[in-house]
């Protein structure tokens, strides 16, 4: 029976590159998938594209392609398994991203590779046409005005399958649902019907297990003395060997760091899943409630029991908009009495903001290492007196000039606050907020652009 091998090359935009190279070189893969988008990531990418029409794709795209494209070419030349690349690194600009992939391929002397760009997820024009559309935060599109910068629908696997059928070696997308990136090669390889909900549900489970890369191999799992993970610095990324029924064994390259067992798989399965019986994706309503994981070897786990029902009639749209500015300042205190001095410094800054009329929508003034994570009540339960404390004051302001003054006031503690302050930092950043809404499926039209690398 034909099996398919899919590897996960990234779980977010800034992920490591070396584990992906290891998979491309030693994983005997058919597909390597880079999942690099989050809601805020694509909103920031849209903001970058507004400043530069050729920008808006993942900043690590060029380096990742430079490292893995030679393995795509190697498979074609020596008759090994043909490796293909799928990624949402196109972010807000899949067309420019595909052009960059072609440029890198040409630079490496890899000619004849076919690169596809999938567009259609950008639905900002549709939102402008319906100004009374309601977001999940209660705001209307009209109320955002010119602060609205992006609206991207979560596409499913369909467009990627079209690109693979057109013989693409590399498929670059914008906003595609994370598991759909991994479902697409299964649909393409096994020819499942669009309404084969059980197999698509199984394929979606596989995608969900792989989409966060190192999380399932022990990253974001490790807890020393409780859940130990070997060789975490050499963490390997996962791969799945899938059969035509959608059954899979999750593993990693032999010799790589990390661990894969039923515990790591279970934690990843429930990650970001609100209802295991009805996990909504553009491709299927997946049911993970009867999934089981069985160890079948060292770092090898079989996943069984996923089901599926008809897909939703609507697609989720991630909406990005500008929502003011955050100003921040930090200062450290150390030695005897550090905590008391840091507390006094906090009081001084907060009073200064009032005295000087700084207008804030919300403010946080916290002592890192004391109350920044758990608040004053839990933070005070420790009997030990810390010998180093860092004050952090941050505020969200409608006006940039007010946000700038937050860090300035912290910096003035050098000579106007308690003794011994040092290591001051300050900064200002614009807030890109994210909300969502639903659009009818037929309002979103994916489109595949295919060109050969020169």
Helices and strands as residue ranges (DSSP letters): E 3-10, H 18-26, E 31-34, H 39-51, H 61-78, E 84-87, H 94-107, E 114-119, H 124-128, H 141-144, G 145-147, E 148-153, H 158-165, E 170-173, H 178-190, H 197-210, G 213-215, G 232-234, E 238-243, E 248-252, H 262-270, E 279-280, E 285-287, E 292-297, E 300-304, E 307-309, E 314-334, H 338-355, E 362-368, H 375-379, E 388-397, H 400-411, H 413-416, E 422-440, G 441-443, E 447-452
